[in-house]
Amino acid sequence: MIWAAVLFFSSIAVAGTAAIDRTLYLELLKFPTDRKIVEVHNVPCLKIFLPKGQSISYFCRFVEYFDHDFNFFRQQIALMNRLEPMAVFGGTDNLSTDAKFIYVPLNFSIRPQILPEYIGSISQSPQFILIDVGEQCLGLYEYGKLIHQFPISSGRHGTPTKKFVLLSKEKDHYSSKYDNAWMPYSMRLFGNYFIHGGILPNYPASHGCVRMIYENAIFVYNWAKVGTPGEIINRQLQAKADL
């Protein structure tokens, strides 16, 4: 398996020597925070407690630092927290989350070390999709090099870890198994398992499919081809098994 030689990184630690953007840090202090800088996937972050009824998107609108590239910052915060940007804190419907806080990066020039930057065993593959259900993250690779990584929400009762090849693509797919549920920008992995657009509450919540933020699902749908290979793994589970 491709992940056998990949090192497992601890996701959260006390902040080390990574530089922070002082302008951003000082602006974030106006929001509810414990003021402690911690490293999440090797990125210095500040924990922000969002009040009930707010979301990542709502929060970002009030940070002047984010004005010049709102969508980029919103997406990066969503990745760090594996959370749908529109998910409402303390909400009661499907577009809600039980999360109490978010991690906000203090240096957006550092790419989070969630997935391996390079995988030698797929260096000859023009395209490869790596899905790590332990990290709740999906990565796109070209000739072994990580080019994009996105947050996901996998099966609440598990998603099979195995190799796959994209079998088909369909922009407007409806579930034949779960009440005709809409599964936009679907990419079939195997059986009744798909990658598709959906809601990310910051934990595994699907029936088994791999949900992505809608706009990210569109990106992957347009990037991937039928026949693109990939693998679903769980490095956290493997790391525990190796202890």
Backbone hydrogen bonds in HBPLUS format (Angstrom, degrees):
<---DONOR---> <-ACCEPTOR-->    atom                        ^
c    i                          cat <-CA-CA->   ^        H-A-AA   ^      H-
h    n   atom  resd res      DA  || num        DHA   H-A  angle D-A-AA Bond
n    s   type  num  typ     dist DA aas  dist angle  dist       angle   num
A0004-ALA N   A0001-MET O   3.38 MM   3  5.82 170.1  2.39 115.5 117.9     1
A0006-VAL N   A0003-TRP O   3.08 MM   3  5.13 167.6  2.10 111.6 115.3     2
A0041-HIS N   A0011-SER O   2.66 MM  30  4.71 146.8  1.76 130.5 141.6     3
A0013-ALA N   A0039-GLU O   2.81 MM  26  5.11 147.0  1.92 145.1 154.3     4
A0039-GLU N   A0013-ALA O   2.67 MM  26  5.11 161.0  1.71 153.6 158.5     5
A0021-ASP N   A0106-LEU O   2.73 MM  85  5.62 154.7  1.79 157.9 164.6     6
A0025-TYR N   A0021-ASP O   2.94 MM   4  6.20 168.5  1.96 157.1 160.9     7
A0026-LEU N   A0022-ARG O   2.93 MM   4  6.03 167.8  1.95 150.4 152.8     8
A0027-GLU N   A0023-THR O   3.15 MM   4  6.34 151.8  2.24 141.0 148.7     9
A0028-LEU N   A0024-LEU O   2.91 MM   4  6.16 155.3  1.98 156.5 163.5    10
A0030-LYS N   A0027-GLU O   3.28 MM   3  6.03 169.1  2.29 117.5 120.6    11
A0031-PHE N   A0028-LEU O   3.00 MM   3  5.65 166.4  2.02 119.7 124.1    12
A0049-PHE N   A0032-PRO O   2.87 MM  17  5.34 164.4  1.90 145.7 150.8    13
A0038-VAL N   A0045-CYS O   3.01 MM   7  5.35 156.9  2.07 147.4 152.5    14
A0045-CYS N   A0038-VAL O   2.62 MM   7  5.35 154.1  1.68 158.5 167.5    15
A0040-VAL N   A0043-VAL O   2.87 MM   3  5.20 162.7  1.90 144.6 142.7    16
A0043-VAL N   A0040-VAL O   3.07 MM   3  5.20 153.0  2.14 104.4 112.8    17
A0113-GLN N   A0041-HIS O   2.98 MM  72  4.93 170.5  1.99 134.6 135.0    18
A0106-LEU N   A0044-PRO O   2.73 MM  62  5.56 155.9  1.79 159.5 153.2    19
A0046-LEU N   A0104-VAL O   2.95 MM  58  5.30 152.6  2.02 138.3 144.9    20
A0104-VAL N   A0046-LEU O   2.93 MM  58  5.30 166.8  1.95 144.9 149.2    21
A0048-ILE N   A0102-ILE O   2.85 MM  54  5.37 169.3  1.86 163.2 166.3    22
A0102-ILE N   A0048-ILE O   2.84 MM  54  5.37 154.9  1.90 150.1 157.5    23
A0054-GLN N   A0051-PRO O   3.19 MM   3  5.90 158.1  2.24 142.3 142.4    24
A0053-GLY N   A0089-PHE O   2.74 MM  36  5.29 168.1  1.76 149.6 152.2    25
A0089-PHE N   A0054-GLN O   2.78 MM  35  5.58 169.3  1.79 167.3 170.3    26
A0059-PHE N   A0055-SER O   2.91 MM   4  6.08 168.5  1.92 154.1 157.3    27
A0060-CYS N   A0056-ILE O   2.91 MM   4  6.11 163.6  1.94 154.9 159.0    28
A0057-SER N   A0085-PRO O   2.92 MM  28  5.21 166.5  1.94 142.8 138.6    29
A0061-ARG N   A0057-SER O   3.32 MM   4  6.53 140.0  2.49 141.6 150.3    30
A0061-ARG N   A0058-TYR O   3.23 MM   3  5.42 133.9  2.45 100.8 112.4    31
A0062-PHE N   A0059-PHE O   3.00 MM   3  5.63 155.8  2.06 117.0 124.2    32
A0063-VAL N   A0060-CYS O   3.21 MM   3  5.27 169.5  2.22 108.6 110.7    33
A0066-PHE N   A0063-VAL O   2.99 MM   3  5.65 147.9  2.09 118.0 126.0    34
A0067-ASP N   A0064-GLU O   3.06 MM   3  5.37 165.0  2.08 115.1 119.9    35
A0069-ASP N   A0066-PHE O   3.27 MM   3  5.87 153.1  2.34 116.9 123.8    36
A0073-PHE N   A0069-ASP O   3.26 MM   4  6.59 167.9  2.28 164.2 166.4    37
A0074-ARG N   A0070-PHE O   2.96 MM   4  6.09 163.4  1.98 155.9 161.3    38
A0075-GLN N   A0071-ASN O   2.93 MM   4  6.00 157.8  1.97 146.1 151.7    39
A0076-GLN N   A0072-PHE O   2.97 MM   4  6.23 156.9  2.02 150.7 157.2    40
A0077-ILE N   A0073-PHE O   3.01 MM   4  6.21 159.0  2.05 150.9 155.8    41
A0078-ALA N   A0074-ARG O   3.01 MM   4  6.19 152.3  2.08 142.3 150.5    42
A0079-LEU N   A0075-GLN O   2.91 MM   4  6.19 150.7  2.00 146.5 154.1    43
A0080-MET N   A0076-GLN O   3.05 MM   4  6.32 163.2  2.08 148.3 151.8    44
A0081-ASN N   A0077-ILE O   3.15 MM   4  6.29 142.4  2.30 142.1 151.4    45
A0082-ARG N   A0078-ALA O   2.70 MM   4  5.52 112.0  2.16 140.8 157.5    46
A0083-LEU N   A0078-ALA O   3.06 MM   5  4.97 152.9  2.14 134.1 140.6    47
A0082-ARG N   A0079-LEU O   3.31 MM   3  4.98 150.8  2.40  95.2 103.5    48
A0084-GLU N   A0200-LEU O   2.75 MM 116  4.73 171.6  1.75 144.4 141.3    49
A0087-ALA N   A0084-GLU O   2.98 MM   3  5.26 160.7  2.02 114.5 120.9    50
A0088-VAL N   A0095-LEU O   3.18 MM   7  6.33 175.9  2.18 121.6 122.2    51
A0091-GLY N   A0088-VAL O   3.33 MM   3  5.27 156.1  2.39 121.6 116.6    52
A0097-THR N   A0088-VAL O   2.95 MM   9  5.95 145.6  2.07 146.5 141.4    53
A0090-GLY N   A0097-THR O   3.19 MM   7  6.19 157.6  2.24 174.4 170.6    54
A0110-ILE N   A0107-ASN O   3.43 MM   3  6.10 170.8  2.44 115.1 117.7    55
A0146-LEU N   A0117-GLU O   2.93 MM  29  5.06 169.9  1.95 142.2 141.9    56
A0119-ILE N   A0144-GLY O   2.86 MM  25  4.85 150.9  1.94 133.6 143.3    57
A0122-ILE N   A0119-ILE O   3.24 MM   3  5.93 163.4  2.27 118.2 123.1    58
A0123-SER N   A0120-GLY O   3.11 MM   3  5.07 162.5  2.14 114.8 113.8    59
A0125-SER N   A0122-ILE O   2.96 MM   3  5.30 163.6  1.98 114.9 120.1    60
A0143-TYR N   A0125-SER O   2.68 MM  18  4.89 144.5  1.80 154.9 157.0    61
A0128-PHE N   A0141-TYR O   3.01 MM  13  5.00 128.2  2.29 142.1 141.7    62
A0141-TYR N   A0128-PHE O   2.85 MM  13  5.00 158.5  1.89 158.7 160.7    63
A0129-ILE N   A0229-PRO O   3.04 MM 100  6.48 151.0  2.12 136.7 145.8    64
A0231-GLU N   A0129-ILE O   2.97 MM 102  6.56 145.4  2.09 159.9 169.8    65
A0130-LEU N   A0139-GLY O   2.96 MM   9  5.09 164.7  1.98 147.7 152.4    66
A0139-GLY N   A0130-LEU O   2.71 MM   9  5.09 165.2  1.73 156.0 161.4    67
A0131-ILE N   A0231-GLU O   2.95 MM 100  6.24 168.6  1.97 161.4 162.0    68
A0233-ILE N   A0131-ILE O   2.76 MM 102  6.14 162.8  1.79 164.4 170.0    69
A0132-ASP N   A0137-CYS O   2.89 MM   5  5.45 164.7  1.91 171.5 173.4    70
A0136-GLN N   A0132-ASP O   2.81 MM   4  5.80 115.1  2.24 134.6 153.2    71
A0137-CYS N   A0132-ASP O   3.13 MM   5  5.45 159.7  2.17 142.4 148.6    72
A0133-VAL N   A0233-ILE O   2.93 MM 100  6.32 151.0  2.01 171.8 162.5    73
A0152-ILE N   A0136-GLN O   3.19 MM  16  5.17 149.3  2.28 120.6 118.0    74
A0138-LEU N   A0150-PHE O   2.82 MM  12  5.20 162.6  1.85 155.4 161.3    75
A0150-PHE N   A0138-LEU O   2.75 MM  12  5.20 158.2  1.80 153.0 160.7    76
A0140-LEU N   A0148-HIS O   2.87 MM   8  5.27 162.1  1.90 148.5 153.0    77
A0147-ILE N   A0140-LEU O   2.87 MM   7  5.80 177.5  1.87 166.2 166.7    78
A0142-GLU N   A0145-LYS O   2.99 MM   3  5.32 155.9  2.04 143.5 147.0    79
A0145-LYS N   A0142-GLU O   3.11 MM   3  5.32 166.3  2.13 113.8 115.4    80
A0153-SER N   A0211-ARG O   3.11 MM  58  5.02 140.8  2.27 126.8 132.9    81
A0211-ARG N   A0153-SER O   2.93 MM  58  5.02 168.4  1.94 145.4 142.4    82
A0205-ALA N   A0154-SER O   2.92 MM  51  6.20 112.1  2.40 160.4 169.3    83
A0206-SER N   A0154-SER O   3.02 MM  52  5.57 158.0  2.07 137.6 135.6    84
A0158-GLY N   A0155-GLY O   3.00 MM   3  4.53 160.2  2.04  97.5 101.4    85
A0156-ARG N   A0206-SER O   2.96 MM  50  5.64 166.6  1.98 146.3 143.6    86
A0232-ILE N   A0162-LYS O   2.88 MM  70  5.24 165.9  1.90 140.6 144.8    87
A0164-PHE N   A0230-GLY O   2.97 MM  66  5.32 161.5  2.00 136.2 134.8    88
A0230-GLY N   A0164-PHE O   2.93 MM  66  5.32 139.4  2.10 154.9 147.3    89
A0166-LEU N   A0228-THR O   2.92 MM  62  5.40 166.2  1.93 147.9 149.6    90
A0227-GLY N   A0166-LEU O   2.84 MM  61  4.98 143.4  1.98 128.8 140.9    91
A0167-LEU N   A0188-ARG O   2.89 MM  21  5.41 164.6  1.92 152.7 156.6    92
A0188-ARG N   A0168-SER O   2.99 MM  20  5.36 151.0  2.08 140.3 149.2    93
A0170-GLU N   A0186-SER O   2.94 MM  16  5.22 156.6  1.99 147.0 150.1    94
A0186-SER N   A0170-GLU O   2.84 MM  16  5.22 140.2  2.00 162.9 150.7    95
A0185-TYR N   A0171-LYS O   2.77 MM  14  4.05 161.6  1.80 122.4 124.3    96
A0183-MET N   A0173-HIS O   2.73 MM  10  5.15 160.4  1.77 167.9 160.9    97
A0175-SER N   A0181-ALA O   2.80 MM   6  5.06 165.1  1.82 144.2 147.9    98
A0181-ALA N   A0178-TYR O   3.02 MM   3  5.90 150.0  2.11 128.6 134.6    99
A0197-GLY N   A0184-PRO O   2.88 MM  13  5.27 172.5  1.88 156.9 158.1   100
A0187-MET N   A0195-ILE O   2.81 MM   8  5.10 145.9  1.93 150.3 157.7   101
A0195-ILE N   A0187-MET O   2.88 MM   8  5.10 156.3  1.94 141.1 148.1   102
A0189-LEU N   A0193-TYR O   2.87 MM   4  5.65 168.4  1.88 150.9 154.3   103
A0193-TYR N   A0190-PHE O   2.84 MM   3  5.54 161.8  1.88 149.4 155.6   104
A0210-VAL N   A0194-PHE O   2.81 MM  16  6.16 170.1  1.82 161.0 164.5   105
A0196-HIS N   A0210-VAL O   3.07 MM  14  6.45 154.1  2.14 154.0 155.6   106
A0212-MET N   A0196-HIS O   2.87 MM  16  6.00 138.1  2.04 147.1 153.4   107
A0198-GLY N   A0212-MET O   2.82 MM  14  5.59 148.5  1.92 160.1 156.9   108
A0216-ASN N   A0213-ILE O   2.85 MM   3  5.25 123.0  2.18 112.1 128.0   109
A0217-ALA N   A0213-ILE O   2.88 MM   4  6.13 151.7  1.96 156.8 165.7   110
A0218-ILE N   A0214-TYR O   3.11 MM   4  6.47 150.6  2.20 149.7 157.3   111
A0219-PHE N   A0215-GLU O   3.21 MM   4  6.47 153.5  2.28 137.0 143.4   112
A0220-VAL N   A0216-ASN O   2.97 MM   4  6.29 167.8  1.98 157.5 158.8   113
A0221-TYR N   A0217-ALA O   2.87 MM   4  5.93 159.2  1.91 147.1 153.8   114
A0222-ASN N   A0218-ILE O   2.99 MM   4  6.17 156.1  2.04 148.8 154.0   115
A0223-TRP N   A0219-PHE O   2.95 MM   4  6.15 139.5  2.12 143.1 155.2   116
A0223-TRP N   A0220-VAL O   3.14 MM   3  4.94 122.4  2.49  90.3 105.4   117
A0224-ALA N   A0220-VAL O   2.83 MM   4  5.84 172.9  1.83 160.3 161.1   118
A0228-THR N   A0225-LYS O   2.93 MM   3  5.46 155.3  1.99 141.2 139.3   119
A0238-GLN N   A0234-ASN O   3.11 MM   4  6.39 157.5  2.16 148.3 155.1   120
A0239-ALA N   A0235-ARG O   2.78 MM   4  5.91 154.4  1.85 147.3 153.9   121
A0240-LYS N   A0236-GLN O   3.12 MM   4  6.38 153.5  2.19 144.5 150.6   122
A0241-ALA N   A0237-LEU O   3.01 MM   4  6.25 153.5  2.09 143.5 151.1   123
A0242-ASP N   A0238-GLN O   2.98 MM   4  6.20 135.7  2.18 143.2 154.7   124
A0243-LEU N   A0240-LYS O   3.19 MM   3  5.36 155.0  2.26 102.9 110.4   125
